[in-house]
Amino acid sequence: MLNQWLALAFVLLAGIVLAIYGIRNRNKSVEFHKYPVFDALSSEVGHAAEEGSIIHVALGNGSLFGEAAMTSVAALQGLDAMIDLAAAYDMPPVLTTGDPTLYLLATDWVRRAYARRGNLQRFRPTLVRFIASNPVSYAAMAATYMFDGGIGSTTMLGDYTQEISLIVDASVRCGIYSAGGTTSLQSLGALYPSFKPDQLLMGEELFSGGAAVSDNPIYKASLGAQDFLRILVVISILVVTVLSSLGII
Amino acid sequence: MFKRVVPTAIAVAFGLLVLLGIFLPVEPLVSISNIFIEWAMVLGAFAFIIAFLNLLRVHLDRLQKFRKGSITSLLIVFSAVGTAILVGFYGPENEWVQHIFNNLLVPGQSALLSITVVTLLFSGMQIFRNHRDASGFLFLLAVIIFLLGSVPYIGILHDFAMALQLPATAGMRGVLLGVALGTVLTGLRIIFGVDHPHSDE
């Protein structure tokens, strides 16, 4: 029960910190670390338009019912500007997913981007594809898309495990530019050797997508709150370590 | 009103009640939270049906255009529809359904997993192409020590690999801590109603 109370207290504190940062930065332009992966996403639309190729976005298997739900939401937020631009020029990316609930959210996301641009009649339901619910089957099938041809670049954002290496390997063999980010340790181990630092988002960096591609101050407030809470957690760990070493707790 | 306020209000109310039901296990919060989670599961089942139809649509589309990969699409449509009919008529416990699962699906998954081992090895071999610095060297060194250290007869390397697990665990926890904070704040943005992934308004 104590753990639950502590968790609730932490969530409440996080909420208060987020509100304070949100109010404080309401009208301010806050600078934060830029990640080249998000900057490159929009230029990929230009490349795709020039080459007549397709942008493939692999969203992984993060179900909206599971622990990875927020990872999937953050991935879609990071892709927002790119999807918007692609909808405006009708150069739609092909989004693939291995989870039915994420498939529904992603379809709605792309449809809304077309609607915002007044281009809804050009939206096609097959732009978002559910491939397979099993992570390995999903990755294997997504990899075969590269060999079918027509794909100009692949972006992997979302929840994966080590099976992501199947997609990365296929993109390397086909000479397709790829970049991505994920929150799971197994997939980071697979991505790290294959990607240059400017192609990779590690762990929490994935959550900065909204702030990178949108002007909404709440995303920047969220990053500020995240930094503050991280410092707080580190201090708490140090205090608990010292106290337990002294035998006080 | 219906496009802006109602979806956000529903999301905020449901999110708060489920969250409170998890943190404060007292009645009626737990029952309400469980009911909402059950509703979500039912919706999830419908999501599966829609996703299945999307799978068929995508591959039938590819078959119609008859381009590269059409044979794969034909196989996928055939196996998806066949399995759905079989499970629909006879249930998941049926002998034939179990036969498909044990003799086709399981070996297929195992084969794919073994390919993953090879692709992971190829990924690892690219380390110096993408990281020509100390981090690349450290990565390779750690991999070699862990691999050799897992052989029980190489005593000193085994001990060294065990010792290396300490900084590795610290690093992993650091990454997971950052992810947890990102998850909490993304969730809070949705629960506060300031971020609505379900609508544009």
Interface residues (C-beta under 8 A of the other chain):
Chain A: Q4 W5 A7 L8 F10 V11 A14 G15 L18 A19 G22 S63 F65 E67 M70 T71 V73 A74 L76 Q77 P100 T101 Y103 L104 L105 T107 D108 W109 R112 A115 R116 P125 T126 V128 R129 F130 I131 A132 S133 N134 V136 S137 A139 A140 T144 Y145 F147 D148 G149 Q162 E163 S165 L166 V168 D169 V172 T183 L185 L188 A190 L191 Y192 P193 S194 F195 K196 P197 Q199 M202 G203 E204 L206 F207 G210 N216 I218 Y219 S222 A225 Q226 L229 R230 V233
Chain B: L19 I22 F23 L24 P25 A40 M41 G44 A47 F48 I50 A51 F52 N54 L55 R57 V58 D61 R67 K68 G69 T72 G108 Q109 L112 L113 I115 T116 T119 L120 F122 S123 G124 M125 Q126 I127 N130 H131 G136 F139 M172 V175 L176 L177 G178 V179 L181 G182 T183 V184 L185 T186 G187 L188 R189 I190 F192 V194 D195 P197 H198 S199 D200
